């Protein structure tokens, strides 16, 4: 977390906000969209260092996803988990409707099915834990099979972060994260990153960023650099609270299935129905009723109420546990559970 700092004598400890797009001729850097900025490169150094890899940063998580999908040829076959971030599904289904991709779906928990598809699909896109059901796959086996095949294998590692799971070390070609979430950590930026240990993929991803214009803003880069310095501390705190809340939720009479992958700060649980879940969300006073995750503040929402997520259990609550006192969180949640009926 200490990489990417200016080191020369008299330099600031952190890169200042570099509001620059154009550079004078005569040096390597000419225009930031294609040539980057020192702050971008510092952020890429930090994020790549977490996985002993190279990194390419983007304007958003979906910018990073789109860059990966742009590597595919027309007519490529793509395998997605049945439970998967709805933005990725929307991108894939749009490409399929246009005749550019063929999409197949498989539960991430079906290890044999994933392994058998390696070498037959062009891209295997994995999530583990999945969003929002928090299914966990046997990544070691699946990625080992992928590494021995011709399939390009990418893992959305946003929920786990490189601090809890390192897909590249297990054989993935690409790992992607939304820096909006745990890396930024304060719900105040949009960003994404893709990491790889394969130079040719990194070159293609940088070219995709340039031609698509999915370049991170100066303020967002500054905030992501600042946020990543404290990610380990924040994640430790929120994970400890999440584990305590899971134990308490499992004992609460109003709560059905509780889903937790065993690490991280993402939790989901079922309430009786949509109406009860909506009343629960609306009566909270400390936990925020909001859609994003990975911040210092705890957030939750009824995911089936999100367009494109109607197939989920109607009362499913997805919660991102933040850094507040765990007893304060529990008091707010139990009061809201009682009030929701």
C-alpha positions as CSV (number, residue, x, y, z in Angstrom):
1,X,0.0,0.0,0.0
2,X,3.0,2.3,0.1
3,X,4.0,2.0,-3.6
4,X,3.4,4.7,-6.1
5,X,4.6,7.6,-3.9
6,X,6.8,10.4,-5.3
7,X,10.3,9.8,-3.9
8,X,12.5,12.6,-5.0
9,X,13.8,15.2,-2.5
10,X,11.2,17.9,-1.8
11,X,8.3,16.0,-3.5
12,X,4.9,15.9,-1.8
13,X,4.1,12.6,0.0
14,X,1.2,12.0,-2.3
15,X,0.6,13.0,-6.0
16,X,-1.5,16.2,-6.0
17,X,-4.6,16.4,-8.2
18,X,-3.1,16.5,-11.7
19,X,-5.7,18.5,-13.8
20,X,-3.9,18.1,-17.1
21,X,-4.8,16.8,-20.5
22,X,-2.1,18.2,-22.8
23,X,1.7,18.3,-22.5
24,X,4.3,20.3,-24.5
25,X,6.0,18.5,-27.3
26,X,9.6,17.3,-26.9
27,X,9.0,14.5,-24.3
28,X,7.3,11.1,-24.3
29,X,4.0,12.3,-22.9
30,X,1.9,14.4,-25.3
31,X,-1.9,13.8,-24.6
32,X,-3.2,12.2,-21.5
33,X,-5.9,10.0,-23.1
34,X,-3.2,7.9,-24.8
35,X,-0.1,8.7,-22.8
36,X,-1.5,8.8,-19.3
37,X,-0.5,11.0,-16.4
38,X,1.9,10.5,-13.5
39,X,-1.0,10.0,-11.1
40,X,-2.5,7.2,-13.3
41,X,0.8,5.5,-13.4
42,X,1.1,5.7,-9.6
43,X,-2.3,4.2,-9.1
44,X,-1.5,1.4,-11.5
45,X,1.8,0.8,-9.7
46,X,-0.1,0.3,-6.4
47,X,-2.9,-1.8,-7.7
48,X,-0.6,-3.9,-9.9
49,X,1.7,-4.4,-6.9
50,X,-1.1,-6.0,-4.9
51,X,-1.1,-8.9,-7.4
52,X,2.5,-8.8,-8.7
53,X,1.1,-7.8,-12.0
54,X,0.6,-4.9,-14.4
55,X,-2.6,-2.8,-14.1
56,X,-4.7,-0.6,-16.3
57,X,-7.1,1.9,-14.7
58,X,-10.4,3.0,-16.2
59,X,-13.1,5.6,-15.7
60,X,-15.5,3.0,-14.1
61,X,-15.8,-0.6,-13.3
62,X,-18.0,-1.1,-16.4
63,X,-15.3,0.7,-18.5
64,X,-12.9,-2.0,-17.3
65,X,-15.4,-4.8,-18.1
66,X,-16.1,-3.3,-21.6
67,X,-12.3,-3.2,-22.3
68,X,-12.1,-6.9,-21.5
69,X,-15.1,-7.8,-23.7
70,X,-13.5,-5.7,-26.5
71,X,-10.7,-8.2,-26.8
72,X,-13.1,-10.8,-28.2
73,X,-13.7,-11.5,-31.8
74,X,-17.1,-11.3,-33.5
75,X,-19.1,-14.5,-32.7
76,X,-17.1,-15.4,-29.6
77,X,-18.7,-17.7,-27.0
78,X,-18.8,-16.3,-23.4
79,X,-19.6,-18.2,-20.3
80,X,-21.1,-16.2,-17.4
81,X,-22.2,-17.3,-13.9
82,X,-26.0,-17.7,-13.4
83,X,-25.6,-15.2,-10.6
84,X,-23.6,-12.3,-11.9
85,X,-23.4,-8.5,-11.6
86,X,-26.3,-7.2,-13.7
87,X,-24.2,-4.6,-15.5
88,X,-22.1,-7.4,-17.0
89,X,-25.2,-9.4,-17.9
90,X,-26.7,-6.3,-19.7
91,X,-23.5,-5.7,-21.7
92,X,-23.3,-9.4,-22.7
93,X,-26.9,-9.7,-23.6
94,X,-26.7,-6.5,-25.7
95,X,-23.8,-8.0,-27.6
96,X,-25.7,-11.2,-28.1
97,X,-28.8,-9.4,-29.4
98,X,-26.6,-7.7,-31.9
99,X,-25.1,-11.0,-33.0
100,X,-21.6,-10.2,-31.8
101,X,-21.4,-12.8,-28.9
102,X,-22.9,-16.1,-27.9
103,X,-23.7,-16.2,-24.2
104,X,-24.0,-19.3,-21.9
105,X,-24.7,-19.4,-18.2
106,X,-23.6,-21.8,-15.5
107,X,-23.7,-21.8,-11.7
108,X,-20.3,-20.9,-10.3
109,X,-20.7,-23.7,-7.8
110,X,-20.8,-26.3,-10.6
111,X,-17.0,-26.8,-10.8
112,X,-17.2,-29.8,-13.2
113,X,-19.3,-27.8,-15.7
114,X,-16.9,-24.9,-15.7
115,X,-13.9,-27.1,-16.1
116,X,-15.5,-29.0,-19.0
117,X,-16.2,-25.7,-20.8
118,X,-12.6,-24.6,-20.7
119,X,-11.2,-24.7,-24.3
120,X,-14.7,-24.6,-25.8
121,X,-15.6,-21.0,-24.9
122,X,-13.6,-18.0,-25.8
123,X,-14.1,-16.1,-22.5
124,X,-14.9,-17.5,-19.1
125,X,-16.1,-14.6,-16.9
126,X,-16.1,-15.6,-13.2
127,X,-17.4,-14.1,-10.0
128,X,-16.7,-15.7,-6.7
129,X,-18.3,-14.6,-4.4
130,X,-21.1,-13.7,-6.8
131,X,-23.2,-10.6,-6.8
132,X,-25.6,-10.6,-4.9
133,X,-26.2,-14.2,-3.8
134,X,-22.5,-14.7,-2.6
135,X,-22.1,-18.1,-4.2
136,X,-18.5,-19.3,-3.9
137,X,-16.8,-21.4,-6.6
138,X,-13.8,-23.7,-6.5
139,X,-11.6,-21.1,-8.2
140,X,-8.4,-23.1,-7.7
141,X,-9.8,-26.0,-9.8
142,X,-11.6,-23.9,-12.4
143,X,-8.7,-21.5,-13.0
144,X,-6.2,-24.4,-13.2
145,X,-8.4,-25.9,-15.9
146,X,-8.6,-22.5,-17.6
147,X,-4.8,-22.0,-17.5
148,X,-4.3,-25.3,-19.4
149,X,-6.8,-24.3,-22.1
150,X,-7.1,-21.7,-24.9
151,X,-10.0,-19.9,-23.1
152,X,-9.4,-16.4,-21.9
153,X,-10.3,-16.4,-18.2
154,X,-11.3,-13.2,-16.3
155,X,-12.4,-12.9,-12.7
156,X,-14.4,-10.0,-11.2
157,X,-12.6,-9.8,-7.9
158,X,-14.4,-6.7,-6.6
159,X,-16.0,-8.4,-3.6
160,X,-12.9,-10.2,-2.4
161,X,-10.2,-7.7,-3.3
162,X,-6.6,-8.9,-3.8
163,X,-6.3,-8.8,0.0
164,X,-8.6,-11.8,0.3
165,X,-8.2,-13.6,-3.0
166,X,-5.7,-13.5,-5.9
167,X,-7.1,-15.0,-9.1
168,X,-3.9,-14.3,-11.1
169,X,-1.9,-16.5,-8.8
170,X,-4.4,-19.3,-9.4
171,X,-4.2,-19.1,-13.1
172,X,-6.6,-16.4,-14.3
173,X,-5.5,-14.3,-17.3
174,X,-7.3,-11.2,-16.1
175,X,-8.6,-9.9,-12.8
176,X,-11.0,-6.9,-12.7
177,X,-12.1,-4.7,-9.8
178,X,-14.4,-1.7,-9.5
179,X,-12.2,0.9,-7.7
180,X,-15.4,2.6,-6.8
181,X,-15.9,0.1,-4.1
182,X,-13.3,-1.2,-1.6
183,X,-10.3,0.5,-3.2
184,X,-11.8,4.0,-3.1
185,X,-13.7,3.1,0.1
186,X,-15.6,6.4,0.6
187,X,-18.4,6.3,-2.0
188,X,-17.0,9.4,-3.7
189,X,-15.5,8.2,-7.0
190,X,-16.1,6.0,-10.1
191,X,-13.3,3.8,-11.4
192,X,-12.1,0.4,-12.5
193,X,-8.9,-1.6,-12.9
194,X,-7.8,-4.7,-14.8
195,X,-4.7,-6.5,-13.8
196,X,-2.7,-9.2,-15.7
197,X,0.7,-10.8,-15.8
198,X,0.6,-11.1,-19.6
199,X,2.2,-8.1,-21.3
200,X,0.3,-8.6,-24.6
201,X,-3.0,-8.4,-22.8
202,X,-2.0,-5.3,-20.9
203,X,-1.0,-3.6,-24.2
204,X,-4.4,-4.5,-25.7
205,X,-6.2,-3.2,-22.6
206,X,-4.4,0.1,-22.8
207,X,-5.2,0.5,-26.4
208,X,-8.9,-0.3,-25.6
209,X,-8.9,2.5,-23.0
210,X,-7.4,4.9,-25.5
211,X,-9.8,4.3,-28.3
212,X,-12.9,4.0,-26.1
213,X,-11.9,7.1,-24.1
214,X,-12.6,5.3,-20.8
215,X,-9.9,7.3,-19.0
216,X,-10.0,8.1,-15.3
217,X,-10.5,11.7,-14.2
218,X,-7.8,13.5,-12.2
219,X,-9.9,13.9,-9.0
220,X,-11.0,10.2,-9.2
221,X,-7.4,9.1,-9.5
222,X,-6.3,11.2,-6.6
223,X,-9.2,9.8,-4.4
224,X,-8.5,6.2,-5.4
225,X,-4.8,6.6,-4.6
226,X,-5.7,8.0,-1.2
227,X,-8.3,5.4,-0.5
228,X,-6.2,2.3,-1.4
229,X,-3.7,3.3,1.4
230,X,-6.3,2.4,4.0
231,X,-8.0,-0.5,2.3
232,X,-6.5,-3.2,4.5
233,X,-7.5,-1.4,7.7
234,X,-11.0,-0.8,6.5
235,X,-11.5,-4.3,5.2
236,X,-10.3,-5.8,8.5
237,X,-12.8,-3.7,10.5
238,X,-15.7,-4.3,8.2
239,X,-15.0,-8.0,7.9
240,X,-14.9,-8.5,11.6
241,X,-18.3,-6.7,12.0
242,X,-19.8,-8.7,9.1
243,X,-18.9,-11.9,10.8
244,X,-20.5,-10.8,14.0
245,X,-23.6,-9.6,12.2
246,X,-23.9,-12.9,10.4
247,X,-23.9,-14.8,13.6
248,X,-26.6,-12.5,15.0
249,X,-28.7,-12.5,11.9
250,X,-28.7,-16.3,11.9
251,X,-30.4,-16.3,15.3
252,X,-33.0,-13.6,14.5
253,X,-36.6,-15.0,14.1
254,X,-37.5,-12.6,11.3
255,X,-34.5,-13.5,9.1
256,X,-34.5,-16.5,6.7
257,X,-31.4,-17.6,4.7
258,X,-28.2,-15.8,5.6
259,X,-25.5,-15.8,3.0
260,X,-21.8,-15.1,3.7
261,X,-18.8,-16.5,1.9
262,X,-16.7,-16.6,5.1
263,X,-14.6,-13.6,4.3
264,X,-15.0,-9.9,3.3
265,X,-17.8,-7.5,4.3
266,X,-20.6,-8.5,1.9
267,X,-23.6,-10.2,3.5
268,X,-27.1,-11.1,2.1
269,X,-30.1,-12.3,3.9
270,X,-33.8,-13.1,3.1
271,X,-36.8,-11.4,4.7
272,X,-40.3,-12.7,4.4
273,X,-41.3,-10.8,1.3
274,X,-40.8,-7.6,-0.7
275,X,-43.1,-5.5,1.5
276,X,-41.3,-6.5,4.7
277,X,-37.9,-5.9,3.1
278,X,-38.9,-2.5,1.8
279,X,-40.2,-1.4,5.2
280,X,-37.0,-2.7,6.8
281,X,-34.8,-0.6,4.4
282,X,-36.9,2.5,4.8
283,X,-36.9,2.4,8.7
284,X,-33.1,2.3,9.1
285,X,-31.5,5.3,10.7
286,X,-27.8,4.4,10.7
287,X,-27.4,2.0,7.9
288,X,-27.9,3.7,4.6
289,X,-30.5,2.6,2.1
290,X,-28.2,2.8,-1.0
291,X,-27.1,0.7,-3.9
292,X,-23.3,0.8,-3.8
293,X,-20.9,-1.0,-1.6
294,X,-17.3,-1.2,-0.2
295,X,-17.4,2.1,1.6
296,X,-16.7,3.1,5.2
297,X,-20.5,3.5,5.7
298,X,-22.8,0.5,5.8
299,X,-25.3,0.3,3.0
300,X,-28.0,-2.2,2.0
301,X,-30.9,-2.6,-0.4
302,X,-33.6,-5.0,-1.6
303,X,-31.9,-6.2,-4.8
304,X,-35.0,-7.6,-6.5
305,X,-36.3,-4.0,-6.6
306,X,-33.4,-3.1,-9.0
307,X,-34.3,-3.3,-12.7
308,X,-32.8,-6.5,-14.2
309,X,-32.8,-8.2,-10.8
310,X,-36.4,-9.2,-10.6
311,X,-35.5,-12.9,-10.7
312,X,-33.9,-12.7,-7.2
313,X,-35.8,-13.7,-4.1
314,X,-38.2,-10.9,-3.5
315,X,-37.1,-10.3,0.1
316,X,-33.3,-10.5,-0.5
317,X,-31.3,-7.8,1.2
318,X,-27.7,-7.3,0.0
319,X,-25.6,-5.5,2.7
320,X,-22.2,-4.0,2.6
321,X,-20.9,-3.7,6.2
322,X,-18.9,-0.6,6.9
323,X,-16.6,0.6,9.7
324,X,-19.2,1.7,12.2
325,X,-19.4,0.2,15.7
326,X,-21.0,-3.3,15.3
327,X,-23.4,-2.8,18.2
328,X,-24.7,0.4,16.7
329,X,-25.3,-1.4,13.5
330,X,-27.1,-4.3,15.2
331,X,-29.3,-2.0,17.3
332,X,-30.4,-0.1,14.1
333,X,-31.0,-3.4,12.3
334,X,-33.0,-5.1,15.0
335,X,-35.1,-2.0,15.6
336,X,-35.9,-1.9,11.9
337,X,-36.6,-5.6,11.8
338,X,-39.1,-5.2,14.6
339,X,-40.7,-2.1,12.9
340,X,-41.0,-3.9,9.5
341,X,-43.2,-6.6,10.9
